[in-house]
Each structure stands twice: as structure tokens, then as C-alpha cells.
Amino acid sequence: MVKIAALLDDAAMSPRVGTLRTAEQLRLAFGLNVFSTQDAERVGVSRSRLAQAVAAERIARLRPDSYIADQRPDQGLSRFLQVQEFAREIESLGLVVAAGNETAAAIWGLPSPQFLVPEVAPAHITVLVRHAKGLKFGRRPGLRVRRIFQLPLHHVVEGPHGEPVTCPLRTGIDLARGFSLERAVIPLSAALRLVIAQRVTGHVQPLYEFDSGEVTEMVRDSRLRDCALAELTAKVADLPGSRGIRSVAAVLRFVEPLVESPLEALSWGKIARSTLRLPTPQAWVRSDAGKYVRVDFLWDEERVIGEADGLNKYSTVEALRAEKIRQECLEARGFQVVRWTAAEMSGSPERTIERISRALNRRRHLP
């Protein structure tokens, strides 16, 4: 069972959460007004807590002994306080409590099978609680309480702000339930990337706070990949008979943490379900300019490159021009580049797969 007493004890909070709460306390007490150390002490903030908030850049020091609070309320802290308040309410029941589903996805920055990364502050905070007699489930102000029968304690961890949340792998499993293979691989692949990045760096933070290219290089380590995949498999096995878990188990052999975006993950799933041979994702290729560039997918024998063009991939004219030059350099080296968009891969995947297949067949018959 989750040790709610520890969650509710201010002394047990992580330094980051303590600093955020200090800043919030001072923001509410003084608003836009400048305050001194003595003023802060009068509202219950000690000199050491004030110094920590200044060091974390949550409180601005204007001049000696003159401070002003950051006026931006922290969404993560608000979420933490909502979960904490609910945990206090049911403390006597001794239940396992965790932010879950779309709320957990927002905390970890994991995409849903529909490509979306949930907002940091969804309209309702979803809290998962083991079923208990007398506990009211459903919506309440700012909170949605969902009954769940299988929530092992080791599936719950401390999030970036100290909130109890389903771990990244369990969150990926919950997002993937009930979806097709090509959709389910989106959150599951992202969850594996996040777990590996957190373990290598030791940083408990969402996926979008890591550099995508650096994470990809971390993921190339087969030992880390195997370890993370084994843990994901074990977590699926922890949930026998639960809704949609069979479909998740069937997807595990297709999960690929090397894919960097939801579109790449969807593309990988579509290719896996086709008759095409699986390519190498995020492969390094030497261009005509003598530089090595990373491509989304590579069929090495046929020298065919697949590029999944997401909406934000070439958001400027300069980026588009650089990509055109990059493709010309690859084609000069004898590669054929096949490109597709999210609309093409999700709306008419058969046509896209056929285009890739034709390119592969042409390259096989070249002298």
C-alpha cells in the first residue's frame, strides 16, 4: 500500500516540491509587492527556505533583503496539491493512490495512441484508487476518481513534483489498452525511451525535457533496451485478466524505443503489420558531403531511406532548405528517399506502404 502518511508529511517532500510550495506561499502572501526576510518569516517562511527558493529562481532578489515572488503559478505544484488533498481525505482507508491515465501521461510527457501529448494541466486530474467500500468514485471539482482493481505498489512512483503517479511503463500500458498494434506502440515505445533516459541520467523528468537525439544514442545500448523491455513485460504480467491487457502483451515484440516521434512509432507499427521487411530505425548514413546524417528508417540492402515528416519537423524555411540539401546529398550517394506525412500514414497507410514497396523492388532490380 502507498504510504500516504509520508506523502502528507511536509518534511518528506522532495526539495523541488518544497521550493515550489515556498514560492506559492510567498506569491499568495505578497502578490506583486516587494517583501523582506522579516516579512517572509512573519508568514511562516524561514530564511533557509527563502534562500532555497531564490537559488531555484522561484523568488527574485531585487537588492539586499528585498524580494519579489514569481507570479506564474506552477501547474505541476497545483496538480501535486490536488492529489495530496485527496490523499488526506482517504488516508484512513490505507489505499493505493496514484495520478494515472491522461494525467500520468501529462506528467511524463508520453503521447497517446492518437498522437497527442496531453496538456500539463488537464481539465480534470485523474486519480486511480483501488476499489474500496464506501469510497465515492467519479467526478468532483477538478478531480476524477477512477476505481481500479489492479494497482501494485511497485507500479506507483514519485513524479517530478513529488506526486504519486503510475510509473512510465505502467502509464504506457494504460494508454495502449484496447488500441491496434500500430497505435499501441506509440505510448509504449515512448515509455521505454523515457525509462532508459531517466536511468542513464538519474533525472526524474518528463520525456520532452530530454534532448531527443541524446536519448536515441542512449537507447542504442542493447543491454539497457533489453532490461527496460523485460521490465515492461513483467509489468504486463502483473495485470492478468485486466481490460485490454492481452492486446498490449501481443504488441510487446514490436515495441521499438529507437523511434523518436509518435509518427515514427505509428509508421513502425504499420510497416511491422505489412509484408515489408523491417528497416533499421534512426540509422546513421554517410552523405555525399562526407558527413554522417541520421535518417528515420533505412533499408540498407536496397539503399532506401524512409522519412516520416511530422508537422513540426520543418517549421521554418531554413529547415526546409537544409532538408532539401540533405536529401540531394543522400541521393548523390545512391540512396532513394521515400517521404510521408502523418495524414498519409494514418489516413491511407496502404498507399504509403505500396510506395515504399515499389521503391524497394526497383532498387533490388538495379544492376
C-alpha positions in Angstrom: 0.0 0.0 0.0 1.1 3.5 -0.7 2.5 5.2 2.4 0.1 8.1 2.4 1.5 9.4 5.7 4.8 10.0 4.0 3.1 11.8 1.2 1.3 14.1 3.6 4.4 14.9 5.7 5.9 18.2 4.5 9.3 17.0 5.8 9.2 14.0 3.5 8.6 16.2 0.3 11.3 16.4 -2.3 13.4 19.6 -2.3 11.8 20.7 -5.6 8.3 20.4 -4.2 9.3 22.2 -1.0 10.7 25.0 -3.0 7.6 25.3 -5.2 5.4 25.4 -2.1 7.6 28.2 -0.6 7.2 30.2 -3.8 3.5 29.6 -3.9 3.1 30.6 -0.3 5.0 33.9 -0.8 3.2 34.6 -4.1 -0.2 34.3 -2.3 1.0 36.4 0.7 2.6 39.3 -1.1 1.4 39.2 -4.7 3.3 41.9 -6.7 4.6 43.6 -3.6 8.3 43.6 -2.6 9.0 41.9 0.7 11.9 41.4 3.1 13.3 38.4 5.0 11.4 39.6 8.1 8.2 39.8 6.1 8.7 36.3 4.9 9.3 35.0 8.4 6.1 36.6 9.5 4.1 34.4 7.1 6.0 31.3 8.1 8.8 31.1 5.6 12.2 30.7 7.2 15.5 32.3 6.0 16.7 28.9 4.7 13.5 28.2 2.8 13.6 31.7 1.2 17.3 31.2 0.3 16.4 27.8 -1.4 13.6 29.4 -3.4 15.9 32.2 -4.5 18.6 29.7 -5.6 15.9 27.8 -7.6 15.0 31.1 -9.2 11.4 30.9 -7.9 11.9 34.1 -5.9 13.7 37.1 -7.4 16.2 39.0 -5.2 15.9 42.7 -6.3 18.6 44.1 -3.9 19.8 43.2 -0.4 16.9 42.0 1.7 14.3 42.9 -1.0 12.5 40.1 -2.8 9.5 39.6 -5.2 7.7 36.4 -5.9 7.4 34.8 -9.3 3.8 35.4 -10.4 3.5 32.3 -12.5 1.6 29.6 -10.6 3.2 26.2 -11.2 0.9 23.7 -12.8 2.8 20.7 -11.5 2.6 22.0 -8.0 -1.2 22.6 -8.4 -1.5 19.0 -9.5 0.5 17.8 -6.6 -1.6 19.8 -4.1 -4.8 18.4 -5.6 -3.6 14.8 -5.3 -2.2 15.5 -1.9 -5.6 16.9 -0.7 -7.4 13.9 -2.0 -4.9 11.6 -0.3 -5.5 13.3 3.0 -9.2 12.8 2.5 -8.9 9.0 2.2 -5.8 8.5 4.4 -7.7 6.4 6.9 -8.6 3.8 4.2 -5.0 2.9 3.5 -5.4 2.7 -0.2 -3.0 2.7 -3.2 -3.4 6.2 -4.7 -1.8 7.5 -7.9 -2.3 10.0 -10.7 -2.9 8.0 -13.7 -4.1 7.7 -17.3 -4.1 11.1 -19.2 -2.8 12.9 -16.0 0.1 10.5 -15.7 0.8 10.9 -19.5 0.9 14.7 -19.0 3.3 14.3 -16.0 5.7 12.1 -18.0 5.2 13.7 -21.5 4.0 10.5 -23.1 2.0 10.6 -26.3 -1.4 8.9 -26.6 -2.2 6.4 -29.4 -3.9 9.4 -31.1 -0.5 11.2 -31.3 -1.5 13.7 -28.6 0.7 14.7 -25.7 -1.8 15.6 -23.0 -1.8 19.1 -21.6 0.3 19.6 -18.5 -2.9 20.7 -16.6 -5.9 18.7 -18.0 -9.4 19.9 -17.1 -9.6 17.1 -14.5 -6.8 15.4 -12.6 -7.3 11.7 -12.9 -6.5 9.7 -9.7 -6.5 5.9 -9.6 -7.6 4.2 -6.4 -8.0 0.6 -5.5 -11.7 -0.3 -5.1 -12.9 0.3 -1.5 -16.3 0.1 0.1 -17.7 3.5 0.9 -15.4 5.5 -1.4 -17.2 7.6 -3.9 -15.9 7.4 -7.4 -16.4 9.7 -10.3 -16.0 13.4 -10.9 -15.5 16.0 -8.2 -14.3 19.6 -8.5 -11.0 19.5 -10.5 -10.6 15.7 -9.9 -11.8 12.5 -11.4 -11.5 9.4 -9.2 -11.3 6.1 -11.0 -11.8 2.8 -9.5 -9.1 0.2 -10.3 -8.6 -3.3 -9.1 -5.0 -3.9 -10.1 -2.6 -1.3 -9.0 0.5 -3.0 -7.5 2.6 -0.7 -5.2 5.7 -1.1 -7.4 3.7 0.4 -10.3 3.5 3.7 -8.4 6.4 6.1 -8.1 7.1 9.7 -7.1 6.7 12.1 -10.0 8.8 15.2 -10.9 6.9 17.3 -8.3 6.7 14.6 -5.7 3.2 13.4 -6.7 2.3 9.7 -6.5 1.9 8.7 -10.2 1.9 5.5 -12.2 5.4 4.8 -13.4 6.2 5.5 -17.1 5.9 1.8 -18.1 2.5 1.4 -16.4 1.3 4.7 -17.8 2.3 3.4 -21.3 0.4 0.2 -20.7 -2.7 2.0 -19.6 -2.6 4.3 -22.6 -2.1 1.4 -25.0 -5.0 -0.7 -23.8 -7.6 -1.5 -26.5 -5.7 0.0 -29.4 -4.4 -1.7 -32.5 -0.8 -2.7 -32.7 0.3 0.3 -34.7 -1.4 2.7 -32.3 -0.3 0.9 -29.1 3.4 1.0 -30.0 3.2 4.9 -29.8 3.0 5.2 -25.9 4.8 2.0 -25.2 7.9 3.0 -27.3 7.9 6.4 -25.7 7.7 4.9 -22.2 10.8 2.8 -22.9 12.7 5.8 -24.2 11.8 7.7 -21.0 12.8 4.9 -18.6 16.2 4.5 -20.3 16.8 8.2 -20.3 15.9 8.5 -16.6 18.1 5.7 -15.6 21.1 6.9 -17.6 20.9 10.5 -16.3 19.3 9.9 -12.9 16.8 12.7 -13.7 13.1 12.2 -12.9 11.6 14.4 -15.5 9.2 14.2 -18.5 10.4 12.9 -21.9 10.2 16.3 -23.6 12.8 17.7 -21.1 15.4 15.4 -22.5 17.3 16.0 -25.8 15.7 13.6 -28.3 19.0 12.9 -30.1 20.8 12.2 -26.9 18.1 9.8 -25.8 18.3 8.0 -29.1 22.0 7.4 -28.6 21.3 6.1 -25.1 18.7 3.7 -26.4 21.2 2.1 -28.8 22.7 0.2 -25.8 21.2 -3.3 -26.2 21.6 -4.1 -22.5 19.5 -1.1 -21.5 16.9 -1.9 -24.1 16.6 -5.5 -23.0 16.4 -4.5 -19.4 13.7 -2.0 -20.0 11.7 -4.3 -22.2 12.0 -7.1 -19.7 10.6 -4.8 -17.0 7.7 -3.7 -19.3 6.9 -7.4 -20.0 6.9 -8.0 -16.2 4.5 -5.2 -15.6 2.1 -6.5 -18.2 2.3 -9.9 -16.5 1.4 -8.1 -13.2 -2.1 -7.4 -14.7 -3.6 -10.8 -15.7 -7.2 -10.6 -16.9 -7.4 -6.8 -16.8 -9.1 -4.9 -19.6 -7.1 -4.8 -22.8 -4.0 -6.4 -21.4 -3.9 -9.3 -24.0 -3.7 -6.8 -26.8 -0.9 -5.0 -25.0 1.0 -8.3 -24.5 0.7 -9.0 -28.2 2.3 -5.7 -29.1 5.4 -6.1 -26.9 7.6 -7.7 -29.6 7.0 -4.8 -31.9 7.8 -2.0 -29.4 10.8 0.0 -30.6 12.3 2.7 -28.4 14.6 4.0 -31.1 11.7 5.7 -32.9 11.7 9.3 -31.8 8.2 10.6 -32.5 4.6 9.4 -32.5 4.5 9.5 -36.3 7.7 7.3 -36.5 6.2 4.9 -34.0 2.9 4.7 -36.0 5.0 4.2 -39.2 7.0 1.4 -37.5 3.8 -0.3 -36.4 2.2 0.0 -39.9 5.4 -1.4 -41.5 5.5 -4.2 -38.9 2.0 -5.3 -39.9 2.8 -5.2 -43.6 4.7 -7.7 -45.7 7.7 -5.4 -45.8 11.0 -6.3 -44.1 11.5 -4.1 -41.0 14.0 -1.3 -41.6 16.7 0.0 -39.2 15.3 3.0 -37.3 17.4 6.1 -36.6 20.3 4.8 -38.8 23.5 6.8 -39.4 24.2 7.2 -43.2 27.2 8.9 -44.9 26.0 11.5 -47.3 27.7 12.8 -50.5 29.0 15.8 -48.5 31.1 13.4 -46.4 29.1 13.9 -43.2 27.1 11.3 -41.4 23.4 12.1 -41.0 20.7 10.2 -39.1 17.6 9.0 -41.1 14.3 7.8 -39.7 14.3 4.4 -41.4 16.9 2.6 -43.5 16.6 -0.5 -45.7 20.3 -1.0 -46.1 20.4 -3.7 -48.8 18.2 -1.7 -51.1 19.7 1.7 -50.1 16.2 3.1 -49.5 15.5 5.7 -46.8 12.2 6.4 -45.2 11.4 9.8 -43.8 8.4 10.5 -41.6 7.6 14.2 -41.9 5.8 15.4 -38.8 4.1 18.8 -38.6 6.9 20.5 -36.7 9.8 18.8 -38.4 10.4 21.6 -40.9 8.7 24.6 -39.3 10.9 27.2 -41.0 12.1 28.0 -44.5 15.7 27.4 -43.4 14.9 24.0 -42.0 13.1 23.1 -45.2 16.0 24.3 -47.3 18.5 22.3 -45.2 16.4 19.2 -45.5 16.3 19.6 -49.3 20.1 19.9 -49.5 20.4 16.9 -47.1 18.2 14.7 -49.4 20.2 15.8 -52.5 23.4 14.7 -50.8 21.9 11.3 -49.9 20.6 10.8 -53.4 24.0 11.6 -54.8 25.3 8.7 -52.7 22.8 6.3 -54.4 20.0 6.3 -51.9 16.4 6.7 -52.8 14.3 8.7 -50.3 10.6 8.0 -49.7 8.8 10.5 -47.6 5.3 10.5 -46.0 3.3 12.7 -43.7 1.1 11.9 -40.7 -2.0 12.3 -42.8 -0.7 9.8 -45.4 0.4 7.2 -42.9 -2.7 7.4 -40.7 -5.3 8.1 -43.4 -4.1 6.0 -46.3 -1.3 3.7 -45.0 -1.8 1.1 -47.8 -0.8 3.7 -50.4 2.3 4.7 -48.4 3.3 1.1 -47.8 2.9 0.5 -51.5 5.1 3.4 -52.4 7.8 2.0 -50.1 7.4 -1.5 -51.6 7.8 -0.1 -55.1 11.0 1.7 -54.2 12.4 -1.4 -52.6 11.5 -3.6 -55.6 13.1 -1.1 -58.0 16.3 -1.0 -56.0 16.5 -4.8 -55.9 16.5 -5.0 -59.7 19.1 -2.3 -60.3 22.4 -3.7 -61.9 
